[in-house]
Amino acid sequence: MTDNLIERDKVDALKRYINTSRRMVITCHISPDGDAMGSSLALCRILRNAGKEVKVITPDTPPKYLMFLPGAEHIVVYSRFENFANKLLAETDLIFCLDYNDPKRVDLVSPGLLASPAPKVMIDHHLYPDTFPDLVISHPEVSSTSALIYKVISAVGMQRFIDFEAATAIYTGMMTDTGNFSYNSNDPSLYRIIARLLEKGIDKDWIYKKVYFNNSINRLRLNGYAMSQKLEHFAEHKAALITLTRKELNEYHYQKGDTEDLVNRPLTCPDIVYSIFLREETDYIKVSTRSKGSFPVNKMCSEYFNGGGHLNAAGGEFYGTLDEAVARLHEAMPEFDHYLPE
């Protein structure tokens, strides 16, 4: 079941890479989300089932709420095991680049990744893929890299290696990158994939609870504070903005993943078309955006925040102060008013 999505020459090339490689490394972007983790751990499990030696490297520590995924405990975190990770990259036979379109998205992993003599295969769904990989399988029309992994694995004839563990990871990535199938999710093939995953024995209700019913008291309080005290509404632009400083995050004992769904919440208001969340990190501002309809937050992130993504879900980074990032947003808003619905 591939819907003839993957070009035949790329299918043949990927088969050759897999068949001629024994040791493989899978990489994903910094601050891995459900799709990065789901696609990476699913592909790792599938390739191991096929008899390959596979390691997953993440640039930094994954969020706790995703550590239930099968194989998550074996991830090599680059920020903690730099020398070991670089050794893996240097000595592997094949590198997969999942859920990112540019080497800068893997942060400190990038030098070791680019220096490795191993062939590199990108499987991704973001716009404008870089040309560094030897093989690029890029389909921005697919809602998640996890769904694309399913299609790719089916195309190369390895569907039999998708077991319960791999299916759980794939579904998690598909679910989280569509907001539990509430956006970018009208493709009928998505639900055909879900049917196949259910046949592998996954419990989609259990997965939903593991991802979304995993709050701590600190997380609830942080999100309550953000919504009650830090939400700004710009009615003339049909936009909402939430900002959180590093001091505020620390006051609520912030942990990775605690603000994962915050940017989506203003969109429950009918008169808000797009939402922006700015979070202060140590040396940059993390930008997250979501939108409804045809409003292109990916274009806003690309032009103003060194990022990109999808029409309704995008992100970026701003290298400056939080106040400067807010000023940059105020500069951008009028430029995008012509995309607003009447």
ChimeraX attribute file (.defattr): number of C-alpha atoms within 10 A of each C-alpha:
attribute: neighborCount
match mode: 1-to-1
recipient: residues
	/A:1	16
	/A:2	15
	/A:3	9
	/A:4	9
	/A:5	13
	/A:6	18
	/A:7	10
	/A:8	12
	/A:9	9
	/A:10	16
	/A:11	18
	/A:12	12
	/A:13	15
	/A:14	20
	/A:15	16
	/A:16	12
	/A:17	17
	/A:18	17
	/A:19	11
	/A:20	11
	/A:21	16
	/A:22	15
	/A:23	18
	/A:24	23
	/A:25	25
	/A:26	24
	/A:27	25
	/A:28	27
	/A:29	24
	/A:30	20
	/A:31	18
	/A:32	22
	/A:33	21
	/A:34	25
	/A:35	27
	/A:36	29
	/A:37	33
	/A:38	33
	/A:39	32
	/A:40	34
	/A:41	29
	/A:42	30
	/A:43	26
	/A:44	23
	/A:45	25
	/A:46	22
	/A:47	21
	/A:48	15
	/A:49	16
	/A:50	15
	/A:51	11
	/A:52	17
	/A:53	16
	/A:54	21
	/A:55	24
	/A:56	25
	/A:57	27
	/A:58	25
	/A:59	25
	/A:60	20
	/A:61	17
	/A:62	21
	/A:63	17
	/A:64	13
	/A:65	18
	/A:66	20
	/A:67	15
	/A:68	13
	/A:69	22
	/A:70	18
	/A:71	19
	/A:72	17
	/A:73	9
	/A:74	11
	/A:75	18
	/A:76	21
	/A:77	17
	/A:78	22
	/A:79	15
	/A:80	12
	/A:81	13
	/A:82	17
	/A:83	11
	/A:84	13
	/A:85	23
	/A:86	18
	/A:87	12
	/A:88	23
	/A:89	26
	/A:90	18
	/A:91	14
	/A:92	20
	/A:93	21
	/A:94	22
	/A:95	29
	/A:96	22
	/A:97	24
	/A:98	25
	/A:99	28
	/A:100	25
	/A:101	27
	/A:102	19
	/A:103	21
	/A:104	13
	/A:105	18
	/A:106	24
	/A:107	16
	/A:108	16
	/A:109	25
	/A:110	14
	/A:111	13
	/A:112	16
	/A:113	22
	/A:114	15
	/A:115	11
	/A:116	19
	/A:117	15
	/A:118	20
	/A:119	15
	/A:120	22
	/A:121	21
	/A:122	25
	/A:123	25
	/A:124	26
	/A:125	25
	/A:126	23
	/A:127	17
	/A:128	12
	/A:129	20
	/A:130	12
	/A:131	12
	/A:132	14
	/A:133	20
	/A:134	12
	/A:135	18
	/A:136	19
	/A:137	21
	/A:138	21
	/A:139	18
	/A:140	18
	/A:141	13
	/A:142	21
	/A:143	25
	/A:144	29
	/A:145	29
	/A:146	34
	/A:147	24
	/A:148	28
	/A:149	21
	/A:150	24
	/A:151	21
	/A:152	22
	/A:153	22
	/A:154	19
	/A:155	23
	/A:156	19
	/A:157	12
	/A:158	16
	/A:159	15
	/A:160	11
	/A:161	17
	/A:162	24
	/A:163	18
	/A:164	19
	/A:165	18
	/A:166	28
	/A:167	30
	/A:168	24
	/A:169	32
	/A:170	32
	/A:171	28
	/A:172	27
	/A:173	27
	/A:174	27
	/A:175	26
	/A:176	20
	/A:177	23
	/A:178	17
	/A:179	14
	/A:180	14
	/A:181	15
	/A:182	11
	/A:183	16
	/A:184	17
	/A:185	19
	/A:186	11
	/A:187	11
	/A:188	8
	/A:189	16
	/A:190	18
	/A:191	13
	/A:192	12
	/A:193	20
	/A:194	19
	/A:195	12
	/A:196	14
	/A:197	23
	/A:198	16
	/A:199	12
	/A:200	16
	/A:201	13
	/A:202	21
	/A:203	14
	/A:204	16
	/A:205	8
	/A:206	10
	/A:207	18
	/A:208	16
	/A:209	10
	/A:210	17
	/A:211	19
	/A:212	13
	/A:213	11
	/A:214	13
	/A:215	13
	/A:216	11
	/A:217	8
	/A:218	16
	/A:219	19
	/A:220	14
	/A:221	12
	/A:222	22
	/A:223	18
	/A:224	13
	/A:225	15
	/A:226	18
	/A:227	17
	/A:228	10
	/A:229	11
	/A:230	14
	/A:231	17
	/A:232	16
	/A:233	15
	/A:234	12
	/A:235	11
	/A:236	9
	/A:237	17
	/A:238	18
	/A:239	21
	/A:240	23
	/A:241	20
	/A:242	21
	/A:243	22
	/A:244	20
	/A:245	15
	/A:246	14
	/A:247	11
	/A:248	16
	/A:249	20
	/A:250	11
	/A:251	11
	/A:252	17
	/A:253	12
	/A:254	16
	/A:255	14
	/A:256	14
	/A:257	17
	/A:258	22
	/A:259	18
	/A:260	13
	/A:261	12
	/A:262	17
	/A:263	22
	/A:264	18
	/A:265	12
	/A:266	24
	/A:267	17
	/A:268	9
	/A:269	10
	/A:270	9
	/A:271	13
	/A:272	18
	/A:273	24
	/A:274	25
	/A:275	27
	/A:276	25
	/A:277	21
	/A:278	24
	/A:279	20
	/A:280	21
	/A:281	16
	/A:282	7
	/A:283	10
	/A:284	15
	/A:285	26
	/A:286	19
	/A:287	22
	/A:288	25
	/A:289	27
	/A:290	25
	/A:291	25
	/A:292	19
	/A:293	13
	/A:294	12
	/A:295	20
	/A:296	23
	/A:297	26
	/A:298	25
	/A:299	18
	/A:300	24
	/A:301	25
	/A:302	16
	/A:303	13
	/A:304	18
	/A:305	22
	/A:306	14
	/A:307	19
	/A:308	26
	/A:309	24
	/A:310	22
	/A:311	21
	/A:312	22
	/A:313	25
	/A:314	23
	/A:315	23
	/A:316	22
	/A:317	21
	/A:318	22
	/A:319	14
	/A:320	12
	/A:321	15
	/A:322	21
	/A:323	11
	/A:324	13
	/A:325	23
	/A:326	16
	/A:327	11
	/A:328	14
	/A:329	18
	/A:330	12
	/A:331	12
	/A:332	15
	/A:333	16
	/A:334	11
	/A:335	10
	/A:336	15
	/A:337	14
	/A:338	11
	/A:339	12
	/A:340	16
	/A:341	11
	/A:342	4
